[in-house]
Amino acid sequence: MNTEPSGWRKSSRSAQQTSCVEVGRVADGAAVRDTKNRATGYFTTTGPQWATFVGAIKTGRYDR
């Protein structure tokens, strides 16, 4: 079984900026890495953790 993330993508809102994150798929959730320094690796979350995080973003929880 391949445990490496696949399908890395970044938000279309980031356009040509390089200071953003990319999200990849893993078997049971998501992986996140820095686009400026991909060699430093990534962290993973479970599906429920990722859904909670995305939901919080959509409701403005992290807006300044």
C-alpha positions in Angstrom: 0.0 0.0 0.0 1.3 3.4 -1.0 1.3 5.7 2.1 2.8 8.7 0.3 0.5 11.6 -0.4 -0.7 12.1 -3.9 -2.5 14.8 -5.9 -0.8 17.8 -4.4 -2.6 21.0 -5.1 -2.7 24.6 -3.8 -5.6 27.0 -3.7 -6.5 28.7 -6.9 -6.7 31.9 -4.9 -2.9 31.8 -4.3 -2.3 32.4 -8.0 1.4 32.6 -8.7 2.4 33.2 -5.1 4.9 30.8 -3.5 4.2 31.5 0.1 1.3 29.1 0.6 0.6 25.5 1.4 -0.3 22.5 -0.7 -2.7 19.8 0.2 -2.3 16.2 -0.8 -4.5 13.1 -0.4 -3.6 10.2 1.9 -5.6 7.1 2.5 -7.6 8.4 5.5 -7.2 12.2 5.4 -5.0 14.9 4.1 -1.3 15.9 4.0 -0.1 19.5 4.1 3.3 21.0 3.1 4.9 24.3 2.5 5.3 25.3 -1.1 8.5 27.3 -0.4 10.3 24.3 1.1 8.8 21.0 0.0 11.9 19.1 1.1 11.1 19.7 4.8 8.3 17.2 4.5 4.6 17.3 5.4 2.2 16.6 8.2 -0.9 14.5 7.9 -4.4 14.7 9.4 -7.3 12.2 9.6 -10.4 12.8 7.5 -12.4 14.1 10.5 -9.6 16.4 11.6 -9.3 17.9 8.1 -13.1 18.4 7.8 -13.2 20.2 11.2 -10.3 22.5 10.1 -11.8 23.3 6.7 -15.2 23.9 8.4 -13.6 26.4 10.8 -11.9 28.2 8.0 -15.3 28.5 6.1 -17.0 30.0 9.2 -14.3 32.6 9.7 -12.8 31.2 12.9 -9.3 32.1 11.9 -10.0 35.5 10.3 -8.1 38.4 11.7 
